[in-house]
Amino acid sequence: MSPSKTQRGKFAKEKNFLVIIPVHNSKEATQKLLKHFKKLQPEVRLKNILIVDDGSTDGTNKSIKKAFPKVSVLKGNGSLFWTGAIKAGMAYAIKRNYRQVFWLNHDCLPNKGAITKIRAALEERIGDCISGWCYVAGARKYPVNPGFLNCKKIGLEKLNQKKFVIADGVNGNFVGFRMDAIQKAGLPDEKKYPHYGDGPYTFEISKKGLVVGILPTARASLNYEIERRLSPFWRVCISDKPIRQWIKYYFLDIRSPYHFRNKLYLNIQLQGSKGALSYLAKEIAVVSQIIAGAIFRRCLPARHTIRLLLLFNKNKIPTPLFFAELKALGLNS
């Protein structure tokens, strides 16, 4: 089911919604995004945007005020991380009685009409929490997974049907919410999930009996960091960092999806008591991948490793973008 053309036209004109964008030291990307929104007017006006700037030191806040004075800005002290910034923005929206709220990452550019499609679908109650569907910027044929169902990624065969897809939870790149759903579910838990609170929060919404899903026709381009999303094995293989640094990053860095505490909370939330065992198995698997990667890179030069990586991930990685990213990171390609 998709929103009607009449509804899409109606909501292109109505302005009672807020787009929350969390940022930290991302001056250039934020400027690019706001220039993009300027082109999307009147679908989204600058006064519909709230930037939550978590202690940037690169002049992000000043550049917004100078070039885009109509954009609202909330300032953090650098300790909010993603979930805390999103929570602050949602609290701001609740106080001002917005009808709908959007999450949008600073490196995600919605296509023209995408926000209107989600707004209409929310108003028609097709869903209470609806994600768009991102693709890799500069490589449209490479889609980005938007959510999960039964602890598994949503399959492409469902998304390609271009109909609303039910999910247990969605990723936070580009998501719209009805305000009454937020009021029923409460705000995200930034203490349990400082940096990866999107999946847990939207899963909590679905547990409340509300409808969570993806609208595949609402597309957006995402500046997808390919190297960061490789498995621990491949990341270690193509780097020269010592094992101890990778162990520290994966298990102790708040920004890691494998952070020991956050991962435990998430597994228990999704799977109950079985989640603790699942957590142990996954963390042991990560350690094993790190060790295996360190051994493998001793046996094979980086350039050969990269060729193998691309062979095993054929049709999953946009090769030109990947090589450009490796060069920017100073890795051999």
C-alpha positions, 0 to 999 in steps of 0.5 A: 500500500502506498500513499495517494497522489492527493495525500502527497500533494496535500502534505507537500504544503503542510509544514507541521513536521520537524527534521532532526539532524545530529552532527559532530564536526561535519561542517562540509557535509552539513553545508551540502545537506542544507544546500540540498534541502534549499533545492527541495523547497517548498517540500521541506523548508529550512524552518522545518530543520533542527540541527543538533550540534554535539560540541563541534569544534570545526565551525559547524554551528557558525557556518549554519547560522551564517549561511542558513539563519532559518535553520534551528540549532541545539548545541551539545557538549560533545557527550550526546553521541547519536542517540543523545542528540536524537533524543534532544531533538525529539524532546524539542519537537514534543514541546513544540507540538509537531505532528511528525518527526524525522530522523536524518543523518547528515550524510543522507540526502533524500530524493525529491518527493521522498519526505512527502511520500513518508509524511503521507504514509504516516498520516494515512496510518500505513505505518507509525514509524516509516523508513525510506530506502537508501542507496550508496551515493554515486552508485545507485544500484547498490542498496543499503539495508534499511531494517530487520525482521526476526533478527535478519536483514530485510530481503531485497526481493521484498523491497524491490516490490516497491510496497510497504514492508513490515519490519521489527526495527529500522536503521536511523538514516532516514526515518519518519514518525507519527508524534502519537507513536513517540508519545506512546513509546517514549524517547530513545535510551541514550544510556544503554545505547549511546551511539546505536539507538536506532534499532533498539528504539524502533524495535521498542515501537513495534513491541508497543503494537505500533507499525514499523516498516519501510517505504521502498519508493522513498529513496535517499542517497547515503554517503556509505563508508564501505571500509567501516562496514566490512567484517572485522576480518576484512578490516584487519586484513587490509590495515596495519593496526596492531590487534590490541587497537582493533580489540579496543575499538570493537569492544570498548569504543562507544561508536563501535556496533560491537561495544560489549555493553551495548551489544549485550543490551541489544541481544537481550532486548531482541531475544530475551534470555537467549540473547545473552548466549547469542551475545557471547557467541557473536563477541567470540566470533569477532575476536576470532575474526580479528585474530584470523585477519591479523594472521592472514595479513602476514601471509598475503600482501594488502593488494592481493587481500583487496582483490580477494575481498572484492571477489568474495563480495562481488556485486556488493561493493562499488569498486571505484568508490571503494578504491577511492575510500582506501586511498583517502584512508591511506590504505594500499590499493 
